[in-house]
Amino acid sequence: MPRRPHFRYSRWDGTQVGFDLDADSVMAEINDDLLYHGDLNAALRRLMNQGFEDRNGERVQGMKELMEKLRQQRRERLENHDLGGVYDDIAEQLREVVDMERAALDELQREAAESGDARRKEVTDDAVESRRMELDLLPPDLAGMVRELSDHDFTSSEAREKFEELTDQLRQQLAQKWFNQMAGAMNDVSPEALARTKDMLAELNQMLEAKAAGREPDFEGFMERFGDFFPEDPQNLEELLEVMARRMAAMQAMMNSMTPEQRAQLQGLSDQLLEDMDLSFQMAQLSSNLQQAFPDLGWNRRYDFSGQDPLGFAEAAEVMNELGDLDQLEQMMRGAANPGALAEVDVDRARELLGPEAADSLEKMAELAKMLTEAGLIENKEGRYELTPAGLRRIGKNALNDLFSKLARDKFGQHELTRTGLGHERSQDTKPYEFGDPFNLHIERTIRNAVSRSGGGTPVTLTPEDFEIEQTEQSVRSATVLMIDLSLSMPMRDNFLPAKKVAMALHSLISSRFPRDYLGLVGFSEVARIIEPRELPEVSWDYVYGTNMQHGFQLARKLLAREHGTKQIIMITDGEPTAHITASGQPLFNYPPVQETVDATLHEVMRATRENIRINTFMLDATPYLTRFIEELTKLNRGRAFFTTPETLGDYVLVDFLESRRQMSRGGRGRRSA
């Protein structure tokens, strides 16, 4: 028999840290943005750009903050360093070699003079003078200095050894220049090693050409022969080429960033120390092939260094690597259309460049879309995220919770039920059992009563006094159409988001609490249209003028004609009727409203009244004209009118709906007054 899991619990003391991100909290974070703009992908992008706080109160930095930090890192490198140090470092070491040789010549001449041998002194003076002249006539450029010193007959063995060591180091650095220290086997710069390097480059170029021609290169065979050049252990040709291309592009950027004089110095030095022209050709060919294969790596980019800290060759290569990686990271962040695109970011490298907080924020941002997808709230369809039915329900639930959380307790207290009936809808209330009541036993409260009476212990003995039953409301059905004003004035007056949030909340309330009820949705501006519940999150305002209540009432009546039960229209608007559908079927807009539009609208109100449809109107920013019109509407229809603000709209609509629903459950019709 398997062991049962054991769990330990402790009292919450405020120090425990829970999960920092979950799908519901992320969805709540974008709830209002999604409702206002109606675009899930745009809402995720804005969340990604702006950042947010997780459930632990820790700041998840957005793309704007991270991009600014990235630019600051780039500025620091450019403002602190001087790329001329690449040339200065080599020149300084060559000057040290020359100084050592001059010191040796001085010592040789001094020893000859002190020997007392006139012939020795004469021969030594001639030799020293000749060698000093060679040193005096050294060319100013690096390549010329290296060429002349290579032919120089050194007096100082120490100077000769230092020069040979320096040239070996330079050969190695220059040979690795285009690979940026990636090829570990190039630490050996002997003729044999350089010949093997040339073979590796030639075969790599052949593989690139084969790939371009549609043939399959022998990558495995290449790695068997030359794998020691690549300590990164690439798993395929694409990985190898991309790494090489990025590093060669970084080194090309270093050359581009030098002054023409500095660039000529290094190029000449490279030609001098790497005399094998075929090796230079293979390097140039590889660079050309990689530029064609990866044209977007910024091969022509250059940086303007303005600092005082000179960089040596190795330091310059590292700084160029960092600048290239910063550019790549910025390009990836800038091009990320949604959080899922950030999954390609090298978080470890971002941690090295930007610090742990920025890297953690990138990692969390990259998880957002995956988290919402795994939770079943969104799904990827052809590269765009869309809400699932569960996501739609979650948006509605968040809107409902948000509105209910703003309601004061006394508002609910004004709407308690006083009568119950025998129905199928649970009211969530309980009462002690009395003879004749339906035996809908509430187990939890019944046992709690027994435990409270007996003081605990097992077994728990029940008596009739312990029984507590669930109350039920009378089983009734209502049909509601919510009409939302989508005219341009709604967002201009900041009324659109509250109205849409009410629509989502009402849909959530009815579908979860009153599933037998019907809710239809109609949006109206210059014309009206029926909105399916699944479309509601993406509904936005119309960029047209016109408030066509008449057409809205027509569509609402059409929807309600198919339903039974108590019928009502809830209309949310901030403007008087300024448009209607003419006899020819075309919308007609006039502002101020003309009598023809008013008459056509009231005619639809009369039709709704004859069909026993109540119209309750919630007015935002009511003008005197709108007030007079709504008073006439309610007089004809005997519905109700509410003058609300964006802050109180949700309170009024939800409380009124619940109160009406409870009155229906008690069998009353509810008060009808203007």
C-alpha positions in Angstrom: 0.0 0.0 0.0 1.6 3.3 -1.0 2.5 5.8 1.7 0.2 8.7 2.1 1.8 12.1 1.7 2.4 14.1 4.8 2.1 17.9 5.0 3.2 20.4 7.6 1.4 23.7 8.2 2.4 26.7 10.2 0.7 30.0 11.2 1.2 32.8 8.7 3.5 35.4 10.3 4.0 37.7 7.3 7.5 36.4 6.4 6.6 33.5 4.2 7.0 34.1 0.5 4.6 32.4 -1.9 4.8 31.9 -5.6 5.7 35.2 -7.2 3.8 34.7 -10.4 0.6 32.9 -11.4 -1.7 32.9 -14.4 -4.6 34.5 -12.6 -2.6 37.4 -11.2 -1.1 38.1 -14.7 -4.6 38.0 -16.2 -5.8 40.4 -13.5 -2.9 42.7 -14.3 -3.9 43.1 -18.0 -7.7 43.0 -17.3 -8.5 46.7 -17.7 -6.0 47.2 -20.5 -7.6 44.3 -22.5 -11.1 45.6 -21.8 -10.2 49.1 -22.8 -8.3 48.4 -26.0 -9.8 45.1 -26.9 -6.5 43.6 -28.0 -4.9 40.7 -26.0 -1.6 40.9 -27.8 -1.3 44.6 -27.3 -2.2 44.2 -23.6 0.6 41.7 -23.2 3.0 44.0 -25.0 2.1 46.9 -22.8 2.5 44.8 -19.7 5.9 43.6 -21.0 7.0 47.2 -21.8 5.8 48.7 -18.5 6.6 45.9 -16.1 4.6 45.2 -12.9 4.8 44.0 -9.3 4.5 40.3 -8.6 2.5 38.9 -5.7 5.5 39.3 -3.3 5.6 43.0 -4.1 8.8 42.6 -6.1 9.3 44.8 -9.2 9.4 42.9 -12.5 11.2 45.4 -14.7 9.5 46.2 -18.0 11.2 46.5 -21.4 11.5 50.3 -21.1 13.5 50.0 -17.9 15.6 47.2 -19.2 16.3 49.0 -22.5 17.4 52.1 -20.6 19.7 49.9 -18.4 21.1 48.3 -21.6 21.8 51.7 -23.1 23.5 52.8 -19.9 25.8 49.8 -20.1 26.7 50.7 -23.7 27.4 54.4 -22.8 29.6 53.4 -19.9 31.8 51.3 -22.2 32.0 53.9 -24.9 32.6 56.8 -22.5 35.3 55.0 -20.4 37.5 53.4 -23.1 39.8 54.4 -25.9 40.1 52.0 -28.8 43.5 53.5 -29.7 45.0 51.4 -27.0 45.0 48.4 -29.4 47.7 50.2 -31.3 49.3 51.8 -28.3 49.8 48.5 -26.5 51.6 46.9 -29.4 53.7 50.1 -30.1 54.6 50.3 -26.4 55.9 46.8 -26.3 57.9 47.3 -29.5 59.4 50.5 -27.9 60.4 48.4 -24.9 62.2 46.0 -27.2 64.0 48.8 -28.9 65.0 50.4 -25.5 66.4 47.1 -24.3 68.4 46.8 -27.5 69.8 50.3 -27.2 70.7 49.6 -23.6 72.6 46.5 -24.7 74.4 48.5 -27.4 75.5 51.1 -24.8 76.7 48.4 -22.5 78.6 46.7 -25.4 80.3 49.9 -26.4 81.2 50.7 -22.7 82.8 47.3 -22.2 84.9 47.7 -25.4 86.1 51.1 -24.3 87.1 49.8 -20.9 89.0 46.8 -22.4 91.9 48.9 -23.5 91.9 47.1 -26.9 91.9 49.8 -29.6 91.0 47.4 -32.4 88.1 45.9 -30.4 86.9 49.4 -29.6 87.0 50.4 -33.3 85.1 47.3 -34.5 82.6 47.6 -31.7 82.0 51.3 -32.4 81.3 50.6 -36.0 78.9 47.7 -35.3 77.1 49.7 -32.6 76.8 52.7 -34.8 75.3 50.7 -37.6 72.8 49.0 -35.4 71.8 52.3 -33.7 71.2 53.7 -37.2 68.9 50.7 -37.9 66.9 51.5 -34.8 66.8 55.2 -35.6 65.5 54.5 -39.0 62.7 52.1 -37.9 59.5 53.0 -39.8 56.7 54.6 -37.7 54.1 52.0 -38.6 53.7 48.8 -36.7 54.1 46.5 -39.7 57.4 48.3 -40.8 58.8 48.1 -37.2 58.1 44.4 -37.0 59.5 43.8 -40.5 62.8 45.7 -39.7 63.2 44.2 -36.3 62.7 40.7 -37.7 65.8 41.3 -39.8 67.7 43.1 -37.0 70.8 41.3 -35.6 70.0 41.8 -31.9 72.9 42.5 -29.5 70.6 41.8 -26.5 69.5 38.2 -26.2 66.8 39.4 -23.7 65.5 41.9 -26.3 65.5 39.2 -29.0 63.6 36.8 -26.8 61.0 39.5 -25.9 60.6 40.4 -29.6 60.1 36.8 -30.6 57.6 36.3 -27.7 55.8 39.5 -28.8 55.6 38.5 -32.4 54.3 35.0 -31.5 51.6 36.6 -29.3 50.7 39.0 -32.1 50.5 36.1 -34.6 48.2 34.2 -32.3 46.0 37.3 -31.6 45.9 38.2 -35.3 45.2 34.7 -36.4 42.4 34.6 -33.9 41.2 38.1 -34.7 38.3 37.0 -36.8 37.4 34.2 -34.4 37.8 36.2 -31.3 39.5 33.5 -29.3 36.8 30.9 -30.2 39.3 28.6 -31.9 41.2 27.1 -29.0 43.6 25.2 -31.3 45.0 28.5 -32.7 47.1 29.0 -29.6 49.7 27.2 -31.6 50.9 29.5 -34.4 53.7 27.3 -35.8 53.7 26.9 -39.6 52.2 23.5 -39.3 49.4 24.8 -37.1 48.7 27.7 -39.5 48.6 25.3 -42.4 46.0 23.2 -40.5 44.0 26.3 -39.8 44.0 27.1 -43.5 42.7 23.6 -44.2 40.0 24.1 -41.6 38.9 27.4 -43.1 38.9 26.0 -46.6 36.7 23.0 -45.6 34.4 25.3 -43.7 34.0 27.5 -46.8 33.3 24.4 -48.8 30.5 23.4 -46.4 29.0 26.9 -46.6 29.0 26.7 -50.4 27.5 23.2 -50.4 24.8 24.4 -48.0 24.0 27.4 -50.2 23.8 25.0 -53.2 21.2 22.8 -51.4 23.6 19.9 -50.6 24.1 18.4 -47.2 27.5 19.2 -45.7 29.5 16.6 -43.8 29.4 18.4 -40.5 30.2 15.2 -38.4 33.3 14.5 -40.5 34.4 18.2 -40.2 34.1 18.1 -36.4 36.1 14.8 -36.2 38.9 16.5 -38.0 38.7 20.0 -36.6 36.6 19.8 -33.5 39.5 20.9 -31.3 39.2 24.4 -32.8 35.8 24.8 -31.3 35.6 24.3 -27.5 31.9 25.4 -27.5 31.1 21.9 -29.0 28.4 23.1 -31.5 25.9 20.4 -32.3 25.2 21.3 -35.9 26.5 23.5 -38.7 24.0 26.2 -38.0 25.1 26.6 -34.3 28.8 26.7 -35.4 28.2 29.3 -38.1 26.0 31.6 -36.0 28.6 31.7 -33.2 31.4 32.3 -35.6 29.4 34.9 -37.5 28.6 36.9 -34.3 32.2 36.9 -33.2 33.6 37.8 -36.6 31.0 40.6 -36.8 32.1 41.9 -33.4 35.7 42.0 -34.6 34.7 43.6 -37.8 33.0 46.3 -35.7 36.2 46.8 -33.9 38.0 47.5 -37.1 35.2 49.7 -38.3 35.4 51.7 -35.1 39.1 52.5 -35.4 40.5 55.6 -37.1 41.8 55.0 -40.6 45.4 55.2 -39.3 44.7 52.6 -36.6 43.0 50.3 -39.0 45.9 50.6 -41.5 48.4 49.9 -38.7 46.7 46.6 -37.7 46.0 45.5 -41.2 49.6 46.0 -42.2 50.8 44.2 -39.1 48.4 41.3 -40.0 49.9 41.1 -43.5 53.4 41.2 -42.1 53.0 38.4 -39.5 50.6 36.2 -41.4 52.4 36.1 -44.7 50.5 33.1 -46.1 48.3 34.8 -48.6 46.1 31.7 -49.0 45.4 31.8 -45.3 44.3 35.5 -45.6 42.2 34.6 -48.7 40.4 31.8 -46.7 39.7 34.2 -43.8 38.3 36.8 -46.2 36.2 34.2 -48.0 34.8 32.9 -44.7 33.9 36.4 -43.7 32.2 37.0 -47.0 30.2 33.7 -46.8 29.1 34.4 -43.2 28.0 37.9 -44.1 25.8 36.5 -46.9 24.4 33.8 -44.5 23.8 36.2 -41.6 23.2 39.6 -43.1 21.4 41.0 -40.1 24.3 40.8 -37.6 25.4 44.4 -38.2 28.6 43.9 -40.1 28.9 47.6 -40.8 28.3 48.8 -37.3 30.9 51.0 -35.6 31.2 52.5 -32.1 32.4 56.0 -31.1 34.7 55.5 -28.1 35.3 58.7 -26.2 37.0 57.6 -22.9 40.5 57.9 -21.6 41.2 54.2 -20.6 43.2 52.6 -23.5 42.2 49.1 -24.4 44.7 46.5 -25.3 44.1 44.0 -28.1 42.6 41.3 -25.8 40.6 43.9 -23.8 39.3 45.5 -27.0 38.1 42.1 -28.2 36.2 41.5 -25.0 34.6 44.9 -25.0 33.5 44.5 -28.6 32.0 41.1 -27.7 30.0 42.8 -24.9 28.9 45.6 -27.2 27.8 43.1 -29.8 25.9 41.1 -27.3 24.3 44.3 -25.9 23.2 45.2 -29.5 21.8 41.7 -30.1 19.9 41.8 -26.8 18.5 45.2 -27.6 17.4 44.1 -31.1 15.7 41.0 -29.7 14.0 43.0 -26.9 12.9 45.7 -29.4 11.5 43.1 -31.8 9.7 41.0 -29.2 6.0 41.2 -30.3 4.9 39.3 -27.2 6.5 37.9 -24.0 6.9 34.4 -25.6 9.5 35.9 -28.0 11.8 36.6 -25.0 12.3 32.9 -24.5 15.2 33.1 -27.0 17.1 35.5 -24.8 20.3 34.1 -23.3 19.4 34.8 -19.6 22.9 33.9 -18.4 24.5 36.4 -20.7 21.9 39.0 -19.8 22.8 38.4 -16.2 26.5 39.1 -17.0 25.7 42.3 -18.9 22.8 43.8 -17.0 22.9 42.2 -13.6 20.7 39.7 -11.7 17.6 41.8 -11.3 17.3 42.6 -15.0 18.0 38.9 -15.9 15.3 37.7 -13.5 12.8 40.2 -15.0 13.5 39.0 -18.5 13.1 35.4 -17.4 9.8 36.2 -15.7 8.6 38.1 -18.7 9.4 35.2 -21.0 7.3 32.9 -18.8 4.1 35.0 -19.0 2.7 33.7 -22.3 3.7 30.1 -21.5 2.1 30.4 -18.0 -1.2 31.7 -19.5 -1.2 29.1 -22.2 -0.5 26.2 -19.8 -3.3 27.5 -17.5 -5.7 27.3 -20.5 -6.5 31.0 -20.5 -4.9 31.9 -23.9 -3.9 30.0 -27.0 -1.6 30.7 -29.9 -3.3 30.8 -33.3 -1.1 31.5 -36.3 1.3 33.6 -34.3 -1.2 35.6 -32.3 -2.6 34.9 -28.9 -6.3 34.6 -28.4 -8.5 34.2 -25.3 -9.9 30.7 -24.7 -13.4 30.2 -23.2 -11.7 29.8 -19.8 -9.8 33.1 -20.4 -13.0 34.8 -21.3 -14.6 33.6 -18.1 -11.6 34.8 -16.1 -11.7 38.3 -17.6 -15.4 38.5 -16.7 -14.8 37.1 -13.2 -12.0 39.7 -12.6 -14.3 42.5 -13.7 -17.1 41.2 -11.5 -14.7 40.9 -8.5 -13.4 44.4 -9.1 -16.8 45.9 -9.1 -18.1 44.0 -6.1 -14.9 44.9 -4.1 -15.9 48.6 -4.5 -19.4 48.2 -3.2 -19.9 49.2 0.4 -21.3 46.6 2.8 -24.4 48.6 3.5 -25.4 48.5 -0.2 -25.6 44.7 0.0 -27.5 45.1 3.3 -30.3 47.0 1.5 -31.0 44.0 -0.7 -31.4 41.0 1.6 -34.1 38.5 0.7 -37.1 38.3 3.0 -39.0 35.4 1.4 -37.9 32.1 0.0 -39.6 29.5 -2.2 -39.4 26.0 -3.5 -37.1 26.3 -6.5 -34.0 25.0 -8.1 -31.7 28.0 -7.4 -29.6 28.0 -4.3 -29.5 31.3 -2.4 -26.4 30.4 -0.4 -28.4 31.1 2.8 -29.3 28.5 5.5 -31.8 28.2 8.3 -32.7 25.8 11.2 -34.9 23.0 9.9 -38.6 23.3 10.7 -41.2 20.7 10.2 -42.6 20.9 6.6 -39.4 22.3 5.1 -37.7 20.5 2.2 -34.9 18.4 3.7 -32.0 20.1 1.8 -29.5 19.4 4.6 -26.4 21.6 4.8 -23.9 19.0 6.1 -21.1 21.4 7.2 -23.3 23.7 9.3 -25.3 20.8 10.7 -22.1 19.0 12.0 -20.7 22.4 13.3 -23.9 22.9 15.3 -23.6 19.4 16.8 -19.9 19.9 17.7 -20.7 23.3 19.2 -23.4 21.8 21.3 -21.5 18.7 22.5 -18.1 20.3 22.9 -16.3 18.1 20.4 -15.1 14.5 20.5 -16.1 11.5 18.4 -18.4 10.1 17.5 -20.5 13.2 16.7 -24.1 12.7 17.8 -26.8 14.6 15.8 -30.1 15.8 17.2 -33.0 17.4 15.3 -32.0 20.8 16.8 -28.7 20.5 14.9 -30.2 20.2 11.5 -29.7 23.2 9.2 -31.0 23.4 5.7 -30.2 25.3 2.5 -32.7 27.9 1.4 -33.7 28.1 -2.3 -35.1 30.9 -4.3 -38.1 30.6 -6.5 -37.0 29.2 -9.9 -37.5 32.1 -12.3 -35.9 33.1 -15.6 -35.1 36.5 -16.9 -33.9 37.6 -20.3 -31.7 40.7 -20.5 -30.1 42.6 -23.4 -27.3 45.0 -22.4 -27.0 47.9 -24.8 -23.6 49.6 -24.7 -22.9 53.0 -26.3 -19.8 52.6 -28.5 -19.8 56.1 -29.9 -16.6 58.2 -29.9 -17.8 60.3 -27.0 -17.5 57.3 -24.6 -13.6 57.1 -24.6 -13.3 60.8 -24.9 -15.2 61.2 -21.6 -13.5 58.2 -20.0 -16.8 56.3 -19.9 -15.8 53.4 -22.2 -13.8 51.2 -19.7 -16.4 51.4 -16.9 -19.2 50.5 -19.4 -17.3 47.5 -20.9 -16.3 46.3 -17.4 -20.0 46.3 -16.5 -20.7 44.2 -19.6 -18.1 41.7 -18.7 -19.1 41.6 -15.1 -22.8 41.1 -15.9 -22.0 38.4 -18.3 -19.9 36.6 -15.7 -22.6 37.1 -13.0 -25.4 35.7 -15.1 -23.4 32.8 -16.6 -22.1 31.7 -13.2 -24.9 32.6 -10.8 -28.0 32.4 -13.0 -27.1 30.0 -15.9 -30.8 29.6 -16.9 -31.0 33.4 -17.6 -30.3 34.9 -21.0 -28.0 37.8 -21.7 -27.7 39.4 -25.1 -25.3 42.2 -26.0 -25.8 45.1 -28.5 -23.3 47.8 -29.2 -24.5 51.0 -30.8 -22.9 54.1 -32.4 -23.9 55.4 -35.8 -25.5 51.9 -36.3 -26.0 49.1 -33.9 -24.7 45.5 -34.0 -25.1 42.3 -32.0 -22.1 41.2 -30.0 -21.4 37.6 -29.2 -20.1 37.0 -25.7 -16.9 35.5 -27.0 -16.3 38.8 -28.9 -16.8 41.0 -25.9 -13.2 41.3 -24.7 -12.1 42.6 -28.1 -15.0 45.1 -28.5 -13.8 48.7 -28.9 -15.4 52.0 -29.6 -16.3 53.1 -33.1 -14.4 56.0 -34.7 -17.6 57.5 -35.9 -20.1 60.1 -34.6 -23.7 59.1 -33.8 -25.7 57.5 -31.0 -28.3 55.3 -32.7 -30.5 54.1 -29.9 -33.3 53.3 -32.3 -31.3 50.7 -34.1 -30.1 49.3 -30.8 -33.6 48.9 -29.5 -34.6 47.1 -32.8 -31.8 44.5 -32.4 -32.5 44.1 -28.7 -36.2 43.4 -29.3 -35.1 40.9 -32.0 -33.0 39.0 -29.5 -35.6 39.1 -26.8 -38.4 37.9 -29.1 -36.7 34.4 -29.0 -36.7 34.3 -25.2 -39.2 33.8 -22.5 -39.5 35.0 -18.9 -39.1 38.5 -17.6 -37.5 40.7 -20.3 -35.5 43.8 -19.9 -33.1 46.1 -21.7 -30.2 47.7 -19.8 -28.9 50.7 -21.7 -25.6 52.5 -20.8 -25.0 55.8 -22.7 -23.5 59.2 -22.3 -25.3 61.0 -25.2 -28.8 61.7 -26.6 -30.1 60.0 -29.7 -28.3 61.6 -32.7 -28.8 58.9 -35.4 -31.5 56.6 -36.7 -32.1 54.2 -39.6 -34.2 55.8 -42.4 -36.9 54.0 -44.4 -34.3 53.3 -47.1 -32.1 51.4 -44.5 -29.4 54.0 -44.3 -28.1 55.7 -41.1 -28.9 59.4 -40.7 -26.8 61.5 -38.3 -27.6 64.9 -37.0 -26.3 67.0 -34.1 -28.0 68.5 -32.4 -30.7 65.8 -32.6 -33.5 66.4 -35.0 -37.1 65.5 -34.1 -37.2 62.8 -36.8 -34.5 60.9 -34.9 -36.2 61.4 -31.5 -39.6 60.2 -32.9 -38.0 57.1 -34.5 -36.3 56.2 -31.2 -39.4 56.6 -29.1 -41.3 54.6 -31.6 -39.0 51.7 -30.9 -39.5 52.3 -27.2 -43.3 52.0 -27.6 -42.8 48.7 -29.4 -40.6 47.4 -26.6 -43.3 48.5 -24.1 -46.0 46.6 -26.0 -43.8 43.5 -25.9 -43.5 43.8 -22.1 -39.8 44.7 -22.2 -38.6 47.0 -19.5 -35.9 49.6 -20.4 -33.6 50.7 -17.6 -31.2 53.5 -18.6 -27.9 54.3 -16.9 -26.7 57.8 -18.0 -23.2 59.0 -17.8 -22.4 62.8 -18.1 -26.1 63.5 -18.6 -26.8 66.8 -20.4 -30.1 68.6 -19.9 -31.3 67.4 -23.3 -30.4 63.8 -22.6 -32.2 64.0 -19.2 -35.4 65.3 -20.8 -35.3 62.5 -23.4 -34.7 59.8 -20.9 -37.5 61.1 -18.7 -39.9 60.8 -21.7 -38.5 57.3 -22.5 -39.2 56.1 -18.9 -42.6 57.7 -18.9 -43.5 55.7 -22.0 -41.9 52.4 -20.9 -42.3 52.7 -17.1 -38.7 51.6 -16.7 -36.1 53.3 -14.5 -33.4 55.9 -15.1 -30.1 56.3 -13.1 -27.8 59.2 -13.3 -24.3 57.7 -12.6 -20.6 58.4 -12.9 -17.9 56.2 -14.3 -16.9 55.4 -10.7 -20.5 54.3 -9.6 -21.8 52.8 -12.8 -20.9 49.2 -11.9 -22.4 49.6 -8.4 -25.7 50.8 -9.8 -26.0 48.2 -12.6 -25.1 45.2 -10.6 -27.0 46.1 -7.5 -30.1 47.0 -9.5 -29.8 43.7 -11.5 -29.5 41.6 -8.3 -32.3 43.5 -6.6 -34.6 43.0 -9.6 -33.6 39.4 -9.8 -34.4 38.8 -6.1 -37.8 40.6 -6.5 -38.6 38.2 -9.3 -37.6 35.3 -7.1 -40.0 36.5 -4.4 -42.7 36.7 -7.1 -42.9 40.5 -7.2 -42.6 42.6 -10.3 -40.4 45.3 -8.8 -41.1 49.0 -8.7 -41.3 50.8 -12.0 -40.6 54.5 -11.6 -38.7 57.2 -13.4 
